[in-house]
Amino acid sequence: MAIRPLIVGTLFVGLFVALIVSIAWIDKSQPTHEPVPLAPAPERPIPTPTQ
């Protein structure tokens, strides 16, 4: 009887399906990541020292 190849094939197909499902299972409710600026923009221009 070919029991061992049947078990190995079933496990392989199960792992393949699990991989495809895990890649496709992305939480669509979360917003896409947008880069955050390092520092907030000043509300008014910073005065430069005069010479």
PDB file of N, CA, C and O in Angstrom, chain B, residues numbered from 101:
ATOM      1  N   MET B 101       0.845  -1.191   0.000  1.00  0.00           N
ATOM      2  CA  MET B 101       0.000   0.000   0.000  1.00  0.00           C
ATOM      3  C   MET B 101       0.889   1.253   0.000  1.00  0.00           C
ATOM      4  O   MET B 101       1.974   1.271   0.582  1.00  0.00           O
ATOM      5  N   ALA B 102       0.403   2.266  -0.654  1.00  0.00           N
ATOM      6  CA  ALA B 102       1.170   3.515  -0.771  1.00  0.00           C
ATOM      7  C   ALA B 102       0.633   4.525   0.233  1.00  0.00           C
ATOM      8  O   ALA B 102       0.096   5.572  -0.129  1.00  0.00           O
ATOM      9  N   ILE B 103       0.794   4.178   1.502  1.00  0.00           N
ATOM     10  CA  ILE B 103       0.279   5.062   2.551  1.00  0.00           C
ATOM     11  C   ILE B 103       1.241   6.227   2.778  1.00  0.00           C
ATOM     12  O   ILE B 103       0.808   7.371   2.911  1.00  0.00           O
ATOM     13  N   ARG B 104       2.542   5.943   2.822  1.00  0.00           N
ATOM     14  CA  ARG B 104       3.519   6.993   3.123  1.00  0.00           C
ATOM     15  C   ARG B 104       3.514   8.111   2.078  1.00  0.00           C
ATOM     16  O   ARG B 104       3.489   9.278   2.469  1.00  0.00           O
ATOM     17  N   PRO B 105       3.536   7.827   0.782  1.00  0.00           N
ATOM     18  CA  PRO B 105       3.469   8.920  -0.196  1.00  0.00           C
ATOM     19  C   PRO B 105       2.166   9.709  -0.107  1.00  0.00           C
ATOM     20  O   PRO B 105       2.155  10.915  -0.350  1.00  0.00           O
ATOM     21  N   LEU B 106       1.078   9.041   0.237  1.00  0.00           N
ATOM     22  CA  LEU B 106      -0.197   9.743   0.390  1.00  0.00           C
ATOM     23  C   LEU B 106      -0.128  10.735   1.546  1.00  0.00           C
ATOM     24  O   LEU B 106      -0.615  11.859   1.425  1.00  0.00           O
ATOM     25  N   ILE B 107       0.473  10.330   2.665  1.00  0.00           N
ATOM     26  CA  ILE B 107       0.605  11.221   3.827  1.00  0.00           C
ATOM     27  C   ILE B 107       1.547  12.380   3.501  1.00  0.00           C
ATOM     28  O   ILE B 107       1.255  13.532   3.821  1.00  0.00           O
ATOM     29  N   VAL B 108       2.676  12.071   2.865  1.00  0.00           N
ATOM     30  CA  VAL B 108       3.642  13.128   2.525  1.00  0.00           C
ATOM     31  C   VAL B 108       3.027  14.117   1.533  1.00  0.00           C
ATOM     32  O   VAL B 108       3.210  15.326   1.674  1.00  0.00           O
ATOM     33  N   GLY B 109       2.313  13.623   0.548  1.00  0.00           N
ATOM     34  CA  GLY B 109       1.674  14.506  -0.421  1.00  0.00           C
ATOM     35  C   GLY B 109       0.601  15.381   0.214  1.00  0.00           C
ATOM     36  O   GLY B 109       0.474  16.562  -0.107  1.00  0.00           O
ATOM     37  N   THR B 110      -0.172  14.782   1.124  1.00  0.00           N
ATOM     38  CA  THR B 110      -1.207  15.555   1.815  1.00  0.00           C
ATOM     39  C   THR B 110      -0.586  16.648   2.681  1.00  0.00           C
ATOM     40  O   THR B 110      -1.080  17.775   2.711  1.00  0.00           O
ATOM     41  N   LEU B 111       0.489  16.318   3.380  1.00  0.00           N
ATOM     42  CA  LEU B 111       1.169  17.334   4.197  1.00  0.00           C
ATOM     43  C   LEU B 111       1.751  18.441   3.326  1.00  0.00           C
ATOM     44  O   LEU B 111       1.678  19.616   3.686  1.00  0.00           O
ATOM     45  N   PHE B 112       2.326  18.075   2.184  1.00  0.00           N
ATOM     46  CA  PHE B 112       2.894  19.085   1.287  1.00  0.00           C
ATOM     47  C   PHE B 112       1.816  20.024   0.765  1.00  0.00           C
ATOM     48  O   PHE B 112       1.990  21.243   0.762  1.00  0.00           O
ATOM     49  N   VAL B 113       0.701  19.447   0.323  1.00  0.00           N
ATOM     50  CA  VAL B 113      -0.397  20.281  -0.182  1.00  0.00           C
ATOM     51  C   VAL B 113      -0.956  21.150   0.949  1.00  0.00           C
ATOM     52  O   VAL B 113      -1.294  22.310   0.714  1.00  0.00           O
ATOM     53  N   GLY B 114      -1.058  20.617   2.163  1.00  0.00           N
ATOM     54  CA  GLY B 114      -1.543  21.405   3.301  1.00  0.00           C
ATOM     55  C   GLY B 114      -0.616  22.565   3.626  1.00  0.00           C
ATOM     56  O   GLY B 114      -1.077  23.674   3.896  1.00  0.00           O
ATOM     57  N   LEU B 115       0.692  22.315   3.601  1.00  0.00           N
ATOM     58  CA  LEU B 115       1.645  23.404   3.856  1.00  0.00           C
ATOM     59  C   LEU B 115       1.590  24.461   2.755  1.00  0.00           C
ATOM     60  O   LEU B 115       1.689  25.657   3.029  1.00  0.00           O
ATOM     61  N   PHE B 116       1.433  24.015   1.513  1.00  0.00           N
ATOM     62  CA  PHE B 116       1.348  24.957   0.401  1.00  0.00           C
ATOM     63  C   PHE B 116       0.110  25.836   0.521  1.00  0.00           C
ATOM     64  O   PHE B 116       0.181  27.048   0.320  1.00  0.00           O
ATOM     65  N   VAL B 117      -1.021  25.225   0.849  1.00  0.00           N
ATOM     66  CA  VAL B 117      -2.263  25.990   1.019  1.00  0.00           C
ATOM     67  C   VAL B 117      -2.134  26.943   2.205  1.00  0.00           C
ATOM     68  O   VAL B 117      -2.583  28.086   2.128  1.00  0.00           O
ATOM     69  N   ALA B 118      -1.522  26.481   3.308  1.00  0.00           N
ATOM     70  CA  ALA B 118      -1.340  27.350   4.471  1.00  0.00           C
ATOM     71  C   ALA B 118      -0.452  28.545   4.126  1.00  0.00           C
ATOM     72  O   ALA B 118      -0.701  29.652   4.603  1.00  0.00           O
ATOM     73  N   LEU B 119       0.570  28.341   3.314  1.00  0.00           N
ATOM     74  CA  LEU B 119       1.445  29.446   2.904  1.00  0.00           C
ATOM     75  C   LEU B 119       0.681  30.462   2.062  1.00  0.00           C
ATOM     76  O   LEU B 119       0.816  31.667   2.274  1.00  0.00           O
ATOM     77  N   ILE B 120      -0.112  29.992   1.117  1.00  0.00           N
ATOM     78  CA  ILE B 120      -0.893  30.896   0.262  1.00  0.00           C
ATOM     79  C   ILE B 120      -1.907  31.675   1.101  1.00  0.00           C
ATOM     80  O   ILE B 120      -2.085  32.877   0.903  1.00  0.00           O
ATOM     81  N   VAL B 121      -2.571  30.993   2.034  1.00  0.00           N
ATOM     82  CA  VAL B 121      -3.569  31.676   2.871  1.00  0.00           C
ATOM     83  C   VAL B 121      -2.896  32.701   3.765  1.00  0.00           C
ATOM     84  O   VAL B 121      -3.440  33.789   3.957  1.00  0.00           O
ATOM     85  N   SER B 122      -1.717  32.387   4.325  1.00  0.00           N
ATOM     86  CA  SER B 122      -1.042  33.338   5.215  1.00  0.00           C
ATOM     87  C   SER B 122      -0.547  34.561   4.448  1.00  0.00           C
ATOM     88  O   SER B 122      -0.519  35.663   4.997  1.00  0.00           O
ATOM     89  N   ILE B 123      -0.157  34.381   3.191  1.00  0.00           N
ATOM     90  CA  ILE B 123       0.269  35.536   2.385  1.00  0.00           C
ATOM     91  C   ILE B 123      -0.947  36.392   2.025  1.00  0.00           C
ATOM     92  O   ILE B 123      -0.867  37.620   2.044  1.00  0.00           O
ATOM     93  N   ALA B 124      -2.057  35.756   1.701  1.00  0.00           N
ATOM     94  CA  ALA B 124      -3.241  36.491   1.274  1.00  0.00           C
ATOM     95  C   ALA B 124      -3.978  37.136   2.440  1.00  0.00           C
ATOM     96  O   ALA B 124      -4.771  38.056   2.236  1.00  0.00           O
ATOM     97  N   TRP B 125      -3.727  36.664   3.663  1.00  0.00           N
ATOM     98  CA  TRP B 125      -4.466  37.143   4.825  1.00  0.00           C
ATOM     99  C   TRP B 125      -3.787  38.399   5.363  1.00  0.00           C
ATOM    100  O   TRP B 125      -2.987  38.335   6.297  1.00  0.00           O
ATOM    101  N   ILE B 126      -4.114  39.530   4.766  1.00  0.00           N
ATOM    102  CA  ILE B 126      -3.567  40.817   5.185  1.00  0.00           C
ATOM    103  C   ILE B 126      -4.724  41.634   5.727  1.00  0.00           C
ATOM    104  O   ILE B 126      -5.791  41.696   5.116  1.00  0.00           O
ATOM    105  N   ASP B 127      -4.508  42.265   6.881  1.00  0.00           N
ATOM    106  CA  ASP B 127      -5.572  43.044   7.506  1.00  0.00           C
ATOM    107  C   ASP B 127      -5.788  44.314   6.700  1.00  0.00           C
ATOM    108  O   ASP B 127      -4.965  45.228   6.737  1.00  0.00           O
ATOM    109  N   LYS B 128      -6.889  44.370   5.977  1.00  0.00           N
ATOM    110  CA  LYS B 128      -7.180  45.522   5.120  1.00  0.00           C
ATOM    111  C   LYS B 128      -7.719  46.712   5.922  1.00  0.00           C
ATOM    112  O   LYS B 128      -7.817  47.813   5.380  1.00  0.00           O
ATOM    113  N   SER B 129      -8.072  46.516   7.201  1.00  0.00           N
ATOM    114  CA  SER B 129      -8.630  47.621   7.974  1.00  0.00           C
ATOM    115  C   SER B 129      -7.548  48.590   8.440  1.00  0.00           C
ATOM    116  O   SER B 129      -7.846  49.739   8.767  1.00  0.00           O
ATOM    117  N   GLN B 130      -6.296  48.139   8.474  1.00  0.00           N
ATOM    118  CA  GLN B 130      -5.218  49.016   8.913  1.00  0.00           C
ATOM    119  C   GLN B 130      -4.813  49.934   7.765  1.00  0.00           C
ATOM    120  O   GLN B 130      -4.724  49.482   6.623  1.00  0.00           O
ATOM    121  N   PRO B 131      -4.568  51.210   8.042  1.00  0.00           N
ATOM    122  CA  PRO B 131      -4.116  52.099   6.964  1.00  0.00           C
ATOM    123  C   PRO B 131      -2.707  51.736   6.531  1.00  0.00           C
ATOM    124  O   PRO B 131      -1.932  51.157   7.292  1.00  0.00           O
ATOM    125  N   THR B 132      -2.399  52.083   5.311  1.00  0.00           N
ATOM    126  CA  THR B 132      -1.047  51.825   4.824  1.00  0.00           C
ATOM    127  C   THR B 132      -0.070  52.736   5.560  1.00  0.00           C
ATOM    128  O   THR B 132      -0.416  53.852   5.950  1.00  0.00           O
ATOM    129  N   HIS B 133       1.134  52.254   5.742  1.00  0.00           N
ATOM    130  CA  HIS B 133       2.125  53.013   6.506  1.00  0.00           C
ATOM    131  C   HIS B 133       2.615  54.194   5.679  1.00  0.00           C
ATOM    132  O   HIS B 133       3.009  54.049   4.522  1.00  0.00           O
ATOM    133  N   GLU B 134       2.579  55.359   6.302  1.00  0.00           N
ATOM    134  CA  GLU B 134       3.101  56.553   5.665  1.00  0.00           C
ATOM    135  C   GLU B 134       4.269  57.053   6.506  1.00  0.00           C
ATOM    136  O   GLU B 134       4.197  57.032   7.735  1.00  0.00           O
ATOM    137  N   PRO B 135       5.328  57.497   5.871  1.00  0.00           N
ATOM    138  CA  PRO B 135       6.478  57.951   6.643  1.00  0.00           C
ATOM    139  C   PRO B 135       6.142  59.177   7.488  1.00  0.00           C
ATOM    140  O   PRO B 135       5.468  60.098   7.027  1.00  0.00           O
ATOM    141  N   VAL B 136       6.617  59.173   8.714  1.00  0.00           N
ATOM    142  CA  VAL B 136       6.379  60.277   9.644  1.00  0.00           C
ATOM    143  C   VAL B 136       7.571  61.225   9.546  1.00  0.00           C
ATOM    144  O   VAL B 136       8.714  60.769   9.567  1.00  0.00           O
ATOM    145  N   PRO B 137       7.334  62.519   9.442  1.00  0.00           N
ATOM    146  CA  PRO B 137       8.483  63.443   9.394  1.00  0.00           C
ATOM    147  C   PRO B 137       9.266  63.400  10.699  1.00  0.00           C
ATOM    148  O   PRO B 137       8.715  63.109  11.760  1.00  0.00           O
ATOM    149  N   LEU B 138      10.552  63.692  10.605  1.00  0.00           N
ATOM    150  CA  LEU B 138      11.413  63.621  11.787  1.00  0.00           C
ATOM    151  C   LEU B 138      11.054  64.693  12.806  1.00  0.00           C
ATOM    152  O   LEU B 138      11.147  64.456  14.010  1.00  0.00           O
ATOM    153  N   ALA B 139      10.651  65.856  12.343  1.00  0.00           N
ATOM    154  CA  ALA B 139      10.291  66.939  13.252  1.00  0.00           C
ATOM    155  C   ALA B 139       9.100  67.679  12.655  1.00  0.00           C
ATOM    156  O   ALA B 139       8.984  67.785  11.434  1.00  0.00           O
ATOM    157  N   PRO B 140       8.222  68.188  13.502  1.00  0.00           N
ATOM    158  CA  PRO B 140       7.090  68.931  12.948  1.00  0.00           C
ATOM    159  C   PRO B 140       7.553  70.241  12.318  1.00  0.00           C
ATOM    160  O   PRO B 140       8.554  70.822  12.737  1.00  0.00           O
ATOM    161  N   ALA B 141       6.830  70.691  11.328  1.00  0.00           N
ATOM    162  CA  ALA B 141       7.158  71.945  10.676  1.00  0.00           C
ATOM    163  C   ALA B 141       6.841  73.096  11.632  1.00  0.00           C
ATOM    164  O   ALA B 141       5.806  73.072  12.298  1.00  0.00           O
ATOM    165  N   PRO B 142       7.709  74.092  11.706  1.00  0.00           N
ATOM    166  CA  PRO B 142       7.423  75.218  12.605  1.00  0.00           C
ATOM    167  C   PRO B 142       6.216  76.010  12.121  1.00  0.00           C
ATOM    168  O   PRO B 142       5.975  76.131  10.920  1.00  0.00           O
ATOM    169  N   GLU B 143       5.466  76.544  13.074  1.00  0.00           N
ATOM    170  CA  GLU B 143       4.280  77.325  12.723  1.00  0.00           C
ATOM    171  C   GLU B 143       4.660  78.672  12.132  1.00  0.00           C
ATOM    172  O   GLU B 143       3.942  79.214  11.292  1.00  0.00           O
ATOM    173  N   ARG B 144       5.796  79.215  12.575  1.00  0.00           N
ATOM    174  CA  ARG B 144       6.267  80.480  12.012  1.00  0.00           C
ATOM    175  C   ARG B 144       7.733  80.321  11.656  1.00  0.00           C
ATOM    176  O   ARG B 144       8.417  79.477  12.234  1.00  0.00           O
ATOM    177  N   PRO B 145       8.223  81.105  10.728  1.00  0.00           N
ATOM    178  CA  PRO B 145       9.623  80.970  10.342  1.00  0.00           C
ATOM    179  C   PRO B 145      10.557  81.267  11.510  1.00  0.00           C
ATOM    180  O   PRO B 145      10.297  82.161  12.315  1.00  0.00           O
ATOM    181  N   ILE B 146      11.618  80.526  11.591  1.00  0.00           N
ATOM    182  CA  ILE B 146      12.609  80.746  12.655  1.00  0.00           C
ATOM    183  C   ILE B 146      13.485  81.920  12.233  1.00  0.00           C
ATOM    184  O   ILE B 146      14.080  81.895  11.155  1.00  0.00           O
ATOM    185  N   PRO B 147      13.567  82.950  13.077  1.00  0.00           N
ATOM    186  CA  PRO B 147      14.396  84.105  12.701  1.00  0.00           C
ATOM    187  C   PRO B 147      15.868  83.724  12.681  1.00  0.00           C
ATOM    188  O   PRO B 147      16.361  83.015  13.559  1.00  0.00           O
ATOM    189  N   THR B 148      16.557  84.215  11.654  1.00  0.00           N
ATOM    190  CA  THR B 148      17.991  83.966  11.555  1.00  0.00           C
ATOM    191  C   THR B 148      18.724  85.170  12.123  1.00  0.00           C
ATOM    192  O   THR B 148      18.283  86.308  11.963  1.00  0.00           O
ATOM    193  N   PRO B 149      19.838  84.915  12.781  1.00  0.00           N
ATOM    194  CA  PRO B 149      20.598  86.071  13.336  1.00  0.00           C
ATOM    195  C   PRO B 149      21.189  86.930  12.224  1.00  0.00           C
ATOM    196  O   PRO B 149      21.713  86.418  11.234  1.00  0.00           O
ATOM    197  N   THR B 150      21.097  88.226  12.405  1.00  0.00           N
ATOM    198  CA  THR B 150      21.650  89.157  11.413  1.00  0.00           C
ATOM    199  C   THR B 150      23.091  89.471  11.793  1.00  0.00           C
ATOM    200  O   THR B 150      23.454  89.461  12.969  1.00  0.00           O
ATOM    201  N   GLN B 151      23.892  89.745  10.795  1.00  0.00           N
ATOM    202  CA  GLN B 151      25.303  90.050  11.061  1.00  0.00           C
ATOM    203  C   GLN B 151      25.579  91.531  11.012  1.00  0.00           C
ATOM    204  O   GLN B 151      26.718  91.954  11.213  1.00  0.00           O
TER     205      GLN B 151
END
